[in-house]
Amino acid sequence: MKIYNFSAGPTKLPSDVISKAFEAVKYYSPINSSILEISHRSSEFNDILENLNDNFKKLFNLPSKFKILLLQGGATYQNTLISKNIPKGKKLGCLINGYWGLKTFKDFEIEYQNVISYKFSRDILNNIQNFNFTDSDYLHITSNETIDGIQIRNFNFINHPKLIVDMSSDIGSYKFNFDNIQYIYAGAQKNLGIPGVTVSFVNEDLVNENNNSSYLNLKKLYDADSLLNTPSTYSIFVLKLMLEWMQEMGGLEYFEKKSIHQSDLLYRLLESQSDKINFLAEKEYRSRSNVVFNFKNMDLNQKFINYSKNLGIIGISGHRSVGGIRVSLYNSIDNKMFTYFLNTFEKFLESES
């Protein structure tokens, strides 16, 4: 039976990328050996980094004052790295719009003295252009909350000049500009590849001298161009393949259109079943990347999960903290796969009507 993976991460990869990654494990011609044996100090690995950097710059229209860092430890590591590298005496704000934003805030509190929380509310988000965040020198946001199904896409609407953005679950799915961005980070395992590498876009203005230990010292990481320690070479290679695939598909314009198309179709179907469905997120801020909902009859949640699994659809269980259903529409979910899910969902609804 064919499997259709809608997991919140690690997610489905394009078949072309899997094929190329598999072939390189067996034999990677630039080194006449397996890609698993490549030296991170070799010219061949440097070629991979240069290719990857060029594609990042093209895809994201990255300003010249930003550098790309490829790190390890995921978003959890970033919570410590960021708080350790905010200049002393500055205030660090954190907009808590879901589970991961709250986790970040709690980590910030441990590592940094001047942390301000802004709790998610309709008042803040409906007035985000005018809401006063300026009592903090830096403001952290989570662009897409995978558990709560909440997404903030237009960073320029946020009334703050120095944003730090966790884009782990929606990077590469829409265009944005960097006017008020200081730092962006994202684990690769949603839209950009497999676990093991975290992508950071670092504004040079954030980099400062400090006495932190090596891997918590942003300046040392920045100066070493991702090679302060042995990086996750295979994860980086898969990232390279993913960026090439994204370019071939049409770049961020293509993936943004796909994201809008798929999420709109699914939300319209869900809204037509309002007598049966509850949403977790307010309509204005519903995520295009993670569609989260519950059946009002709670028994139907597990029934639909089982029904879908019998037809090859996996990964749609809601997070253990909220339950229900979560359908993740990441970049690798093509329209054929999405249509199969939509038809399956419609048939289930008909069987329960």
BAFIDO-673714 format. One record per residue (C-alpha): residue in three letters; x, y negated, z negated. Coordinates in pm, whole numbers, plus 32768, in hexadecimal, padded with zeros to 4 digits. Last residue first. Layout:
<atoms>
{atom "Ala",{X,Y,Z}}
...
</atoms>
This chain:
<atoms>
{atom "Ser",{76BE,7B4A,7D0A}}
{atom "Glu",{77DA,7C27,7C8C}}
{atom "Ser",{781E,7CDF,7DD4}}
{atom "Glu",{780C,7B96,7E8F}}
{atom "Leu",{790E,7AFA,7DA8}}
{atom "Phe",{79F5,7C23,7DE0}}
{atom "Lys",{79CE,7C07,7F58}}
{atom "Glu",{7A21,7A93,7F49}}
{atom "Phe",{7B59,7AD8,7E78}}
{atom "Thr",{7BD6,7BDF,7F6D}}
{atom "Asn",{7B9B,7AF3,8091}}
{atom "Leu",{7C5F,79E1,7FDF}}
{atom "Phe",{7D7C,7ACE,7F8A}}
{atom "Tyr",{7D9B,7B46,80F3}}
{atom "Thr",{7D88,79DF,816C}}
{atom "Phe",{7EAF,7986,8088}}
{atom "Met",{7F83,7A9F,8114}}
{atom "Lys",{7F3C,7A33,8279}}
{atom "Asn",{7F6F,78C5,821D}}
{atom "Asp",{80CC,78FE,8193}}
{atom "Ile",{811B,7910,8020}}
{atom "Ser",{8293,78CE,8030}}
{atom "Asn",{826E,7760,7FD2}}
{atom "Tyr",{81BA,77A3,7E8A}}
{atom "Leu",{8044,77D2,7E64}}
{atom "Ser",{802E,7868,7D07}}
{atom "Val",{7ED6,78F1,7CAC}}
{atom "Arg",{7E97,78F0,7B36}}
{atom "Ile",{7D6B,79A3,7A9F}}
{atom "Gly",{7CF0,79B4,7938}}
{atom "Gly",{7DD5,79C5,780C}}
{atom "Val",{7E41,7887,775A}}
{atom "Ser",{7F7A,78E0,7692}}
{atom "Arg",{7FB7,7A27,774F}}
{atom "His",{7FDE,7966,7893}}
{atom "Gly",{7EC7,79A9,798B}}
{atom "Ser",{7ECA,7AF3,7A49}}
{atom "Ile",{7EF4,7AC4,7BC1}}
{atom "Gly",{8040,7B7B,7BED}}
{atom "Ile",{7FCD,7C94,7CD4}}
{atom "Ile",{7EF1,7CBE,7E08}}
{atom "Gly",{7F11,7E1B,7EA0}}
{atom "Leu",{7DA1,7E6E,7ECC}}
{atom "Asn",{7D87,7F31,7D84}}
{atom "Lys",{7E37,7E0A,7CDF}}
{atom "Ser",{7D24,7D21,7D54}}
{atom "Tyr",{7C0F,7DEB,7CB1}}
{atom "Asn",{7CDD,7E0D,7B73}}
{atom "Ile",{7D18,7C94,7B5C}}
{atom "Phe",{7BA9,7C55,7BB2}}
{atom "Lys",{7B32,7D3B,7A9A}}
{atom "Gln",{7C2C,7CA0,79AB}}
{atom "Asn",{7B97,7B47,79E1}}
{atom "Leu",{7A32,7BC6,7A08}}
{atom "Asp",{7A1A,7C25,7898}}
{atom "Met",{7A41,7AB6,783E}}
{atom "Asn",{78ED,7A5E,78D2}}
{atom "Lys",{793B,78EF,7905}}
{atom "Phe",{7A47,7964,79F6}}
{atom "Asn",{7B89,78AD,79B3}}
{atom "Phe",{7C63,77CA,7A88}}
{atom "Val",{7DC8,776D,7AE7}}
{atom "Val",{7E3A,7716,7C47}}
{atom "Asn",{7FB5,76FC,7C33}}
{atom "Ser",{806A,763E,7D49}}
{atom "Arg",{7F5B,754A,7DB3}}
{atom "Ser",{7F2E,74E5,7C49}}
{atom "Arg",{7DF2,743B,7BD5}}
{atom "Tyr",{7E2F,72D4,7B6D}}
{atom "Glu",{7CFD,721C,7BF0}}
{atom "Lys",{7C1A,7348,7BAE}}
{atom "Glu",{7C69,735F,7A3A}}
{atom "Ala",{7D21,749F,79E3}}
{atom "Leu",{7CB2,75E4,793A}}
{atom "Phe",{7B9E,7632,7A31}}
{atom "Asn",{7A6A,7703,79DB}}
{atom "Ile",{79BE,77E7,7AD9}}
{atom "Lys",{7870,78A2,7AF0}}
{atom "Asp",{776A,7790,7B19}}
{atom "Ser",{7873,76BC,7BC4}}
{atom "Gln",{788E,77BC,7CDE}}
{atom "Ser",{7897,76BE,7DFA}}
{atom "Glu",{79AB,7611,7D35}}
{atom "Leu",{7A7D,774E,7D48}}
{atom "Leu",{7A56,7764,7EC2}}
{atom "Arg",{7AB1,75F5,7EE8}}
{atom "Tyr",{7BDE,7626,7E02}}
{atom "Leu",{7C5C,7747,7ED8}}
{atom "Leu",{7C3A,768E,8021}}
{atom "Asp",{7CD8,7552,7F95}}
{atom "Ser",{7DFC,7617,7F00}}
{atom "Gln",{7E4D,76BD,804B}}
{atom "His",{7E3A,7587,8127}}
{atom "Ile",{7EED,749D,8035}}
{atom "Ser",{800C,7592,7FFF}}
{atom "Lys",{802B,75D7,8174}}
{atom "Lys",{8038,7463,81C2}}
{atom "Glu",{8141,7430,80B4}}
{atom "Phe",{8207,755A,8132}}
{atom "Tyr",{8212,74DA,8298}}
{atom "Glu",{8273,7377,823A}}
{atom "Leu",{8378,7400,8149}}
{atom "Gly",{843B,74A0,8263}}
{atom "Gly",{83B6,7531,83A6}}
{atom "Met",{83C8,76AB,8384}}
{atom "Glu",{8532,76B4,83FE}}
{atom "Gln",{859D,75BA,82F3}}
{atom "Met",{84F1,7687,81E3}}
{atom "Trp",{859D,77C3,8263}}
{atom "Glu",{86F2,7719,8251}}
{atom "Leu",{86A3,76A7,80EF}}
{atom "Met",{863D,7809,808F}}
{atom "Leu",{877C,78A0,811E}}
{atom "Lys",{8853,77AB,8057}}
{atom "Leu",{878C,77FA,7F1C}}
{atom "Val",{87CE,796D,7F5E}}
{atom "Phe",{8945,791D,7F65}}
{atom "Ile",{8925,7853,7E25}}
{atom "Ser",{887C,7979,7D77}}
{atom "Tyr",{899B,7A54,7DF3}}
{atom "Thr",{8AA8,796A,7D70}}
{atom "Ser",{8A1E,7927,7C14}}
{atom "Pro",{8B2F,782E,7BC0}}
{atom "Thr",{8C81,787C,7B23}}
{atom "Asn",{8CD2,774D,7A49}}
{atom "Leu",{8D09,75DD,7A93}}
{atom "Leu",{8CB2,762C,7BFC}}
{atom "Ser",{8B6A,7570,7C2C}}
{atom "Asp",{8C1A,743E,7CBF}}
{atom "Ala",{8D24,742B,7BAB}}
{atom "Asp",{8CF7,72B4,7B77}}
{atom "Tyr",{8B82,72DC,7B35}}
{atom "Leu",{8BAF,73FF,7A45}}
{atom "Lys",{8CBA,733D,7989}}
{atom "Lys",{8BDD,7208,7983}}
{atom "Leu",{8AAF,72CF,7910}}
{atom "Asn",{8B66,7358,77E2}}
{atom "Leu",{8A99,7474,774E}}
{atom "Tyr",{8B64,757B,7806}}
{atom "Ser",{8CAE,74E3,7794}}
{atom "Ser",{8C6C,7484,762A}}
{atom "Asn",{8BE4,7327,75FC}}
{atom "Asn",{8CD0,7206,75B8}}
{atom "Asn",{8C34,710A,76A5}}
{atom "Glu",{8C7D,703B,77DD}}
{atom "Asn",{8B49,6FE2,78A7}}
{atom "Val",{8A76,7067,79C5}}
{atom "Leu",{8914,6FDD,79D0}}
{atom "Asp",{8963,6ED2,7AD3}}
{atom "Glu",{89F2,6FDE,7BBD}}
{atom "Asn",{888F,705D,7BF4}}
{atom "Val",{8893,71D7,7BD4}}
{atom "Phe",{87BE,72C4,7CA3}}
{atom "Ser",{87C8,740D,7BE8}}
{atom "Val",{8788,756A,7C73}}
{atom "Thr",{8779,768D,7B7F}}
{atom "Val",{8813,77D8,7BE3}}
{atom "Gly",{87E1,7935,7B57}}
{atom "Pro",{867E,798E,7BB7}}
{atom "Ile",{862A,79B5,7D2A}}
{atom "Gly",{85E2,78CB,7E4A}}
{atom "Leu",{8575,7765,7E82}}
{atom "Asn",{83FE,774C,7E4F}}
{atom "Lys",{83C1,77F7,7CFF}}
{atom "Gln",{8503,78A5,7C90}}
{atom "Ala",{85F2,7784,7CD0}}
{atom "Gly",{85D9,76E2,7B7A}}
{atom "Ala",{85A6,7570,7BA8}}
{atom "Tyr",{864B,7430,7B2F}}
{atom "Ile",{861E,72C4,7B86}}
{atom "Tyr",{86E4,71A2,7AF2}}
{atom "Gln",{86E1,7027,7AFA}}
{atom "Ile",{85AF,6FEB,7BD3}}
{atom "Asn",{8502,6E99,7BF6}}
{atom "Asp",{8531,6E61,7D6D}}
{atom "Phe",{8570,6FCF,7DC2}}
{atom "Asn",{8464,7009,7EC6}}
{atom "Phe",{8367,7120,7EE4}}
{atom "Lys",{830A,722C,7FE1}}
{atom "Tyr",{8249,7365,7F87}}
{atom "Ser",{827C,74DB,7F47}}
{atom "Gly",{83F8,74D9,7F24}}
{atom "Ile",{83F8,74C6,7DA9}}
{atom "Asp",{82AC,7540,7D1B}}
{atom "Ser",{82F8,7635,7C02}}
{atom "Ser",{8445,75C5,7B70}}
{atom "Met",{840A,7453,7BAD}}
{atom "Asp",{8475,73E1,7A4F}}
{atom "Val",{8498,726C,7A80}}
{atom "Ile",{8571,7169,79D1}}
{atom "Leu",{84E5,7012,7A23}}
{atom "Lys",{8597,6EC5,79FD}}
{atom "Pro",{84D1,6D94,7A76}}
{atom "His",{8386,6DDC,79C3}}
{atom "Asn",{821F,6D86,7A1C}}
{atom "Ile",{81CC,6ECD,7AC4}}
{atom "Phe",{8132,6E97,7C1B}}
{atom "Asn",{828B,6EC4,7CB6}}
{atom "Phe",{828C,702E,7C41}}
{atom "Asn",{8170,708C,7D28}}
{atom "Arg",{8143,7202,7CF4}}
{atom "Ile",{80B7,723C,7B97}}
{atom "Gln",{802B,739E,7B75}}
{atom "Ile",{7F54,7452,7A73}}
{atom "Gly",{7F02,75C6,7A8B}}
{atom "Asp",{7F27,75FE,7913}}
{atom "Ile",{8017,7724,792A}}
{atom "Thr",{80E6,76B2,7A56}}
{atom "Glu",{8103,7549,79E3}}
{atom "Asn",{817E,748A,7B13}}
{atom "Ser",{8242,7344,7B0C}}
{atom "Thr",{82C7,7377,79AE}}
{atom "Ile",{8320,721B,7936}}
{atom "His",{8447,7185,787C}}
{atom "Leu",{845A,700E,7847}}
{atom "Tyr",{859E,6F4E,780D}}
{atom "Asp",{85CA,6E02,7758}}
{atom "Ser",{848D,6E2E,7689}}
{atom "Asp",{83B7,6D08,7612}}
{atom "Thr",{8377,6CD7,7787}}
{atom "Phe",{826E,6DE6,779D}}
{atom "Asn",{8157,6CE6,77A5}}
{atom "Phe",{803A,6D6B,7879}}
{atom "Asn",{8006,6C92,79AB}}
{atom "Gln",{8042,6D7F,7ACC}}
{atom "Ile",{7FD8,6EAA,79F7}}
{atom "Asn",{7E7C,6E21,79B9}}
{atom "Asn",{7DB1,6F58,7A09}}
{atom "Leu",{7ED1,702F,798D}}
{atom "Ile",{7EF7,6F7E,7840}}
{atom "Asp",{7D85,6F5D,77EF}}
{atom "Arg",{7D3D,70BF,7866}}
{atom "Ser",{7E2B,7138,775A}}
{atom "Phe",{7F7B,71E5,7742}}
{atom "Lys",{803A,7190,7605}}
{atom "Tyr",{814E,7091,7622}}
{atom "Ser",{8271,70FE,7548}}
{atom "Ile",{8395,7020,74E0}}
{atom "Val",{84F0,70AD,7499}}
{atom "Asn",{8600,6FE2,73ED}}
{atom "Gln",{86CA,70E1,7325}}
{atom "Tyr",{8731,71DA,7430}}
{atom "Glu",{877C,734F,7423}}
{atom "Ile",{8663,73DC,734E}}
{atom "Glu",{855C,72E7,73CA}}
{atom "Phe",{85BF,7329,7534}}
{atom "Asp",{8577,749D,7505}}
{atom "Lys",{841A,7450,7480}}
{atom "Phe",{83DE,735F,75A2}}
{atom "Thr",{8447,7462,76A2}}
{atom "Lys",{8358,7565,7611}}
{atom "Leu",{8240,7463,7618}}
{atom "Gly",{8287,7415,7785}}
{atom "Trp",{8285,7589,77CE}}
{atom "Tyr",{812D,75C5,7736}}
{atom "Gly",{807C,7499,77CE}}
{atom "Asn",{8070,7325,7817}}
{atom "Ile",{8167,72B4,7710}}
{atom "Leu",{820C,7176,7791}}
{atom "Cys",{8361,716C,76E9}}
{atom "Gly",{841D,702F,7690}}
{atom "Leu",{858F,7010,7641}}
{atom "Lys",{85FE,6ED8,758B}}
{atom "Lys",{8762,6E5A,75BA}}
{atom "Gly",{8855,6E2E,7498}}
{atom "Lys",{8949,6F30,751A}}
{atom "Pro",{8945,6F61,7692}}
{atom "Ile",{886C,7089,76FD}}
{atom "Asn",{895C,71A8,773D}}
{atom "Lys",{890F,7299,7621}}
{atom "Ser",{8797,7275,765A}}
{atom "Ile",{87C0,72D5,77C6}}
{atom "Leu",{889F,7404,778B}}
{atom "Thr",{87C3,7488,7670}}
{atom "Asn",{867B,7483,7730}}
{atom "Gln",{873A,74EC,7869}}
{atom "Tyr",{8797,7637,77C6}}
{atom "Thr",{8626,7689,779C}}
{atom "Ala",{85E4,761B,7902}}
{atom "Gly",{86BB,7732,798C}}
{atom "Gly",{8802,77AA,78F3}}
{atom "Gln",{88E6,777C,7A1D}}
{atom "Leu",{8957,7655,7AF0}}
{atom "Leu",{8966,75E4,7C59}}
{atom "Leu",{89A3,746D,7C64}}
{atom "Ile",{893B,738C,7D83}}
{atom "Lys",{89BB,7225,7D78}}
{atom "Phe",{88E8,70EC,7D98}}
{atom "Lys",{8970,6F91,7DEA}}
{atom "Ser",{895A,6FD9,7F60}}
{atom "Pro",{87DE,6FF7,7F59}}
{atom "Leu",{8749,7151,7F9D}}
{atom "Asn",{8664,715F,80CA}}
{atom "Phe",{85D2,7296,8027}}
{atom "Leu",{85F3,738B,8147}}
{atom "Lys",{8724,72EB,81E8}}
{atom "Lys",{87E9,72BD,80A6}}
{atom "Phe",{8791,741B,802C}}
{atom "Asn",{87F6,74AA,817D}}
{atom "Asp",{894A,7402,8174}}
{atom "Asn",{8987,7475,800E}}
{atom "Leu",{8935,75DE,8065}}
{atom "Asn",{8A1B,75E1,8193}}
{atom "Glu",{8B34,7547,80C4}}
{atom "Leu",{8AFF,7640,7FA9}}
{atom "Ile",{8B03,7769,8097}}
{atom "Asp",{8C40,76E6,813C}}
{atom "Asn",{8CDE,76C7,7FE3}}
{atom "Phe",{8C8D,7835,7FB0}}
{atom "Glu",{8D50,788A,80EA}}
{atom "Ser",{8E71,77A6,8083}}
{atom "Ser",{8E96,7878,7F48}}
{atom "Arg",{8E83,7801,7DDF}}
{atom "His",{8D2D,789F,7D9F}}
{atom "Ser",{8DC3,79E8,7E13}}
{atom "Ile",{8CD7,7AC3,7EDE}}
{atom "Glu",{8CA9,7C28,7E65}}
{atom "Leu",{8B2C,7C2A,7E5A}}
{atom "Ile",{8B2D,7BA7,7FC0}}
{atom "Ser",{8BAB,7D01,801C}}
{atom "Ser",{8CE8,7D1E,80EC}}
{atom "Asn",{8D8C,7C9C,8227}}
{atom "Ile",{8DA0,7B42,8183}}
{atom "Pro",{8CF6,7A75,8296}}
{atom "Ser",{8C3B,7BB0,8307}}
{atom "Tyr",{8B62,7BEC,81D6}}
{atom "Tyr",{8B1B,7D61,81C2}}
{atom "Lys",{8A30,7E36,80F1}}
{atom "Val",{89C4,7D1E,800A}}
{atom "Ala",{89BB,7C39,8139}}
{atom "Glu",{88C2,7D1F,81E6}}
{atom "Phe",{87DC,7D12,80B7}}
{atom "Ala",{87E6,7B96,80A4}}
{atom "Lys",{879C,7B7C,8219}}
{atom "Ser",{8676,7C6B,81FE}}
{atom "Ile",{85EE,7BC6,80C3}}
{atom "Val",{8603,7A70,8169}}
{atom "Asp",{854A,7AE8,829D}}
{atom "Ser",{843D,7B8C,81C3}}
{atom "Pro",{83F5,7A41,8117}}
{atom "Leu",{8414,7A5E,7F9B}}
{atom "Lys",{82F5,7A9E,7EAA}}
{atom "Thr",{8310,7A04,7D52}}
{atom "Pro",{83E3,7A20,7C1C}}
{atom "Gly",{8305,7983,7BB7}}
{atom "Ala",{819A,7917,7B9E}}
{atom "Ser",{813D,7A5E,7C4A}}
{atom "Phe",{806C,7A65,7D88}}
{atom "Asn",{8110,7BA3,7E10}}
{atom "Tyr",{8055,7C54,7F26}}
{atom "Ile",{80BC,7DC3,7F2C}}
{atom "Lys",{807F,7EA5,8058}}
{atom "Met",{8000,8000,8000}}
</atoms>
